[in-house]
Amino acid sequence: MRSYKRLGVQVAMLALAAAASAESFSQNASPAGNPSRGKDRANTCLGCHGVPDYKNAYPNYRVPKLEGQHPEYIVIALQAYRAGERSHITMHSQASSLSDQDMADIAAFFAGVPLKSSNAPEGKAPAAAQVCVACHGADGVGITPQYPTLAGQHADYLVRALTEYKKGGRKNPVMATFAGQLNAQQMEELAAYYSQQLPALKTEERPSTRLTVAAER
């Protein structure tokens, strides 16, 4: 197992990056989101993100839970899909059809009330988490609105995200540097740790219709 004492400098760099990003975000804030409008725009999104344990077909992993996430981060993620900084053809197609206001509205709807840190991590953190806490907190709740909350997220989704950062499917210099040092076992350990943290993200419930009620019988 790699010794993470050598990564102390990187932890400091991550903290500085978080502060710089927070300042940049405040200066380039997205429009305020309206959850009522977002609910009307989210019908297509709910086809995947409104189904518990719904899996991406190929590669096979569960789509992320969004309820409790920072709405600001959801907007940033959608913008990255729209710009091609994240490689997912379906998400790119969906995001390309959205305006900045649409994104803000959809994010406000899905996020609901963002999670707040419990300040009481569950279980023993793996060694690699010493670096993660600078942005994602000890209990997986992002320390600033533009960093994602990981608490309770699907473990297989977290592994997939780390893999994409490592291989270049997601463009982020800080995450690429960190993920590039992880092997498959370390990714699994990190994902398992953050997936068990509380309070946890949830899957947004879809509005009930005659079709969904029939499917649940």
BAZA-91762 format. One line per 5 residues: number of its first residue (from 0); their letters; for each residue x, y, z of C-alpha. Coordinates in nm, 2 decimals. Example, Ala and Ser with C-alpha at 12.3 -4.5 7.8 and 13.67 -1.06 7.14 Angstrom:
// residues 2
0) as) 1.23/-0.45/0.78 ~ 1.37/-0.11/0.71 $
***
This chain:
// residues 217
0) mrsyk) 0.00/0.00/0.00 ~ 0.13/0.34/-0.10 ~ 0.24/0.56/0.19 ~ 0.02/0.88/0.19 ~ 0.26/1.08/0.40 $
5) rlgvq) 0.42/1.20/0.07 ~ 0.09/1.34/-0.04 ~ 0.08/1.60/0.23 ~ 0.18/1.87/-0.02 ~ -0.10/1.76/-0.25 $
10) vamla) -0.35/1.78/0.03 ~ -0.25/2.15/0.08 ~ -0.27/2.21/-0.30 ~ -0.62/2.06/-0.30 ~ -0.73/2.29/-0.02 $
15) laaaa) -0.59/2.59/-0.21 ~ -0.77/2.47/-0.52 ~ -1.09/2.44/-0.33 ~ -1.06/2.80/-0.21 ~ -0.97/2.93/-0.56 $
20) saesf) -1.26/2.74/-0.71 ~ -1.50/2.88/-0.45 ~ -1.39/3.24/-0.54 ~ -1.42/3.17/-0.91 ~ -1.76/3.01/-0.86 $
25) sqnas) -1.89/3.31/-0.67 ~ -1.78/3.54/-0.94 ~ -1.94/3.34/-1.22 ~ -2.25/3.21/-1.04 ~ -2.52/3.04/-1.24 $
30) pagnp) -2.87/3.19/-1.23 ~ -3.08/3.10/-0.93 ~ -3.27/2.78/-0.98 ~ -3.65/2.73/-0.95 ~ -3.74/2.38/-0.84 $
35) srgkd) -4.09/2.40/-0.97 ~ -3.97/2.48/-1.32 ~ -3.70/2.22/-1.27 ~ -3.96/1.95/-1.20 ~ -4.13/2.03/-1.53 $
40) rantc) -3.80/2.00/-1.71 ~ -3.68/1.69/-1.53 ~ -3.91/1.43/-1.69 ~ -3.64/1.28/-1.91 ~ -3.39/1.29/-1.63 $
45) lgchg) -3.62/1.10/-1.40 ~ -3.62/0.81/-1.64 ~ -3.28/0.72/-1.50 ~ -3.22/0.93/-1.19 ~ -3.57/0.87/-1.05 $
50) vpdyk) -3.53/0.49/-1.04 ~ -3.36/0.33/-0.74 ~ -3.06/0.13/-0.84 ~ -3.10/0.21/-1.21 ~ -2.79/0.10/-1.40 $
55) naypn) -2.61/0.25/-1.70 ~ -2.62/-0.02/-1.97 ~ -2.25/-0.02/-2.07 ~ -2.03/0.00/-1.88 ~ -2.26/-0.13/-1.61 $
60) yrvpk) -2.29/0.09/-1.30 ~ -2.56/0.25/-1.11 ~ -2.65/0.61/-1.20 ~ -2.58/0.87/-0.92 ~ -2.82/0.96/-0.65 $
65) legqh) -2.89/1.34/-0.67 ~ -3.13/1.42/-0.38 ~ -2.92/1.61/-0.11 ~ -2.64/1.70/-0.36 ~ -2.52/2.06/-0.39 $
70) peyiv) -2.73/2.21/-0.67 ~ -2.43/2.42/-0.77 ~ -2.23/2.10/-0.83 ~ -2.51/1.95/-1.03 ~ -2.50/2.26/-1.26 $
75) ialqa) -2.12/2.23/-1.29 ~ -2.15/1.86/-1.38 ~ -2.42/1.93/-1.65 ~ -2.20/2.21/-1.79 ~ -1.91/1.96/-1.81 $
80) yrage) -2.12/1.71/-2.00 ~ -2.24/1.98/-2.23 ~ -1.89/2.09/-2.30 ~ -1.76/1.74/-2.36 ~ -1.54/1.75/-2.05 $
85) rshit) -1.72/1.44/-1.94 ~ -1.75/1.15/-2.18 ~ -2.11/1.02/-2.17 ~ -2.30/1.04/-2.50 ~ -2.65/1.03/-2.34 $
90) mhsqa) -2.56/1.30/-2.08 ~ -2.39/1.51/-2.34 ~ -2.70/1.49/-2.56 ~ -2.93/1.58/-2.28 ~ -2.71/1.86/-2.14 $
95) sslsd) -2.67/2.01/-2.49 ~ -3.04/2.08/-2.51 ~ -3.04/2.28/-2.18 ~ -2.98/2.65/-2.12 ~ -2.80/2.76/-1.81 $
100) qdmad) -3.13/2.85/-1.65 ~ -3.27/2.50/-1.73 ~ -2.97/2.35/-1.56 ~ -3.01/2.57/-1.25 ~ -3.38/2.48/-1.23 $
105) iaaff) -3.32/2.11/-1.27 ~ -3.04/2.11/-1.02 ~ -3.26/2.29/-0.77 ~ -3.54/2.03/-0.81 ~ -3.31/1.73/-0.78 $
110) agvpl) -3.10/1.86/-0.49 ~ -3.39/1.95/-0.26 ~ -3.22/2.03/0.07 ~ -2.85/1.97/0.04 ~ -2.69/1.74/0.30 $
115) kssna) -2.51/1.90/0.59 ~ -2.20/1.74/0.75 ~ -2.26/1.51/1.05 ~ -1.90/1.57/1.17 ~ -1.91/1.20/1.26 $
120) pegka) -1.76/0.97/0.99 ~ -1.88/0.61/0.98 ~ -1.61/0.35/1.00 ~ -1.23/0.37/0.95 ~ -1.13/0.57/0.65 $
125) paaaq) -0.88/0.41/0.40 ~ -0.54/0.57/0.37 ~ -0.61/0.74/0.04 ~ -0.90/0.93/0.20 ~ -0.64/1.16/0.36 $
130) vcvac) -0.63/1.34/0.03 ~ -1.01/1.33/-0.03 ~ -1.11/1.52/0.29 ~ -0.96/1.85/0.16 ~ -1.26/1.88/-0.08 $
135) hgadg) -1.51/1.61/0.01 ~ -1.49/1.62/0.39 ~ -1.43/1.34/0.63 ~ -1.79/1.22/0.61 ~ -1.83/1.28/0.24 $
140) vgitp) -2.02/1.61/0.25 ~ -1.85/1.85/0.00 ~ -1.69/2.14/0.19 ~ -1.80/2.40/-0.07 ~ -2.10/2.40/-0.30 $
145) qyptl) -1.90/2.33/-0.62 ~ -1.75/2.00/-0.48 ~ -1.97/1.70/-0.48 ~ -2.11/1.53/-0.18 ~ -2.02/1.16/-0.18 $
150) agqha) -2.19/1.04/0.13 ~ -2.42/0.75/0.06 ~ -2.35/0.76/-0.31 ~ -2.35/0.42/-0.50 ~ -2.01/0.26/-0.46 $
155) dylvr) -2.00/0.14/-0.82 ~ -2.07/0.49/-0.95 ~ -1.78/0.63/-0.74 ~ -1.54/0.37/-0.88 ~ -1.66/0.45/-1.23 $
160) altey) -1.60/0.83/-1.17 ~ -1.25/0.77/-1.03 ~ -1.17/0.54/-1.33 ~ -1.28/0.81/-1.57 ~ -1.07/1.07/-1.40 $
165) kkggr) -0.77/0.84/-1.42 ~ -0.82/0.75/-1.78 ~ -0.92/1.10/-1.90 ~ -1.29/1.05/-1.96 ~ -1.34/1.33/-1.71 $
170) knpvm) -1.13/1.64/-1.74 ~ -1.02/1.77/-1.40 ~ -0.65/1.83/-1.33 ~ -0.68/1.78/-0.95 ~ -0.88/1.46/-0.97 $
175) atfag) -0.67/1.33/-1.26 ~ -0.36/1.37/-1.05 ~ -0.51/1.20/-0.75 ~ -0.69/0.92/-0.94 ~ -0.38/0.85/-1.14 $
180) qlnaq) -0.21/0.72/-0.83 ~ -0.49/0.48/-0.73 ~ -0.51/0.11/-0.82 ~ -0.84/-0.08/-0.85 ~ -0.83/-0.20/-0.49 $
185) qmeel) -0.78/0.15/-0.35 ~ -1.07/0.28/-0.56 ~ -1.29/0.01/-0.43 ~ -1.19/0.09/-0.07 ~ -1.26/0.46/-0.11 $
190) aayys) -1.59/0.40/-0.28 ~ -1.70/0.16/-0.01 ~ -1.61/0.40/0.27 ~ -1.79/0.70/0.12 ~ -2.09/0.50/0.02 $
195) qqlpa) -2.16/0.41/0.39 ~ -2.14/0.77/0.52 ~ -2.44/0.95/0.68 ~ -2.64/1.15/0.61 ~ -2.67/0.99/0.27 $
200) lktee) -2.77/1.10/-0.07 ~ -3.10/0.96/-0.20 ~ -3.27/0.88/-0.53 ~ -3.53/1.14/-0.63 ~ -3.88/0.99/-0.63 $
205) rpstr) -4.07/1.01/-0.96 ~ -4.42/1.15/-0.96 ~ -4.67/0.86/-0.95 ~ -4.87/0.81/-1.27 ~ -5.10/0.53/-1.38 $
210) ltvaa) -4.80/0.37/-1.56 ~ -4.56/0.38/-1.26 ~ -4.83/0.25/-1.03 ~ -4.91/-0.04/-1.26 ~ -4.53/-0.12/-1.28 $
215) er) -4.50/-0.13/-0.91 ~ -4.78/-0.38/-0.86 $
***
